[in-house]
């Protein structure tokens, strides 16, 4: 696939997933502690994302969650379309969980078959569940019976390289009713620092009739183009880079898919951070804010040459107020012009406080 071929029109590259139109074909990855309402609306302020996601949701606990206060379920009207990812290990929890998601007006349901985190695997979910093909078959079949919503799944390449076995697994998912498949192009044991194997997705894409989305290592426009060339995927899912650069979807949508619907104006990093923090304060209970601020800052700080100072200062903060004061100190010293301009613009709505 050439760069020219990737610059296709909206009509040519828009994805229809069981009636849900996704444009651009750019997807936010579910990420624990990150893919919540504050990050989603920060991304939406720049545009370019086709389908948003929650973080993984424990299917067994989901029916008891209060969507008005749960940090996993808080959602504003602008967060559309939104996919909800289920983490489960047995089919008995599907019916109440799916009913809960339909009551929340979910736009799609994703089954987690790829998370390699030890605590998830120990509970029988994620990549551990994927190792039991028959159980996965039962779960997908039951999920398909319970909902008419788009049903998707996210997997890794497996525990070891086995192209035939992986293809058989993916064909089974399609046969049981999965409407779209996302593949993180790394093995279960491979860390994020390992170069993704985008080419391993091509064989699956060539043999499935449902959309196949590539995930892993997509951190800039050039990486997006290379991933599409090597994988032949129908779209891209972006994870950690979405927290580091919430505008990355807008850049890829413009330069890869020719989407000019929302131009990326002069970028103010203090403004992005401020708006994220403000969303946290407006939507989340006090005890739910600091951890999410620390998680976001870990990635966002990489935009600065000395961003580790921002990350470490926020990480060691005991309260949100302390974290905001330390962030203000960093921005005032490192990005003074943008920070002062933001302060002048917002006036009394400026939420940063001086550090003690």
Secondary structure, 3 states (H helix, E strand, C coil): CCHHHHCCCHHHHCEEECCEEECCCEEECCCCCCCCHHHHHHHHCCCCCCEEEEEEEEHHHHCCCCCCCCCCCCCCCCCCCEEEEEECCCHHHHHHHHHHHHHCCCCEEEEEECCCCHHHHHCCCHHHHHCCHHHHHHHHHHHHHHCCCEEEEEEECCCCCCHHHHHHHHHHHHHCCCCEEEEECCCCCCCCCCCCCHHHHHHHHHHCCCEEEEECCCCCHHHHHHHHHHHCCCEEEECHHHHHCCCHHHHHHHHCCCCCCCCCCCCCHHHHHHHHHHHHHHHCCHHHCHHHHHHHHHHHHHHCCCHHHHHHHHHCCCCHHHHHHHHHHHHHHHCHHHHHHHHHHHHHHCCCCCCC
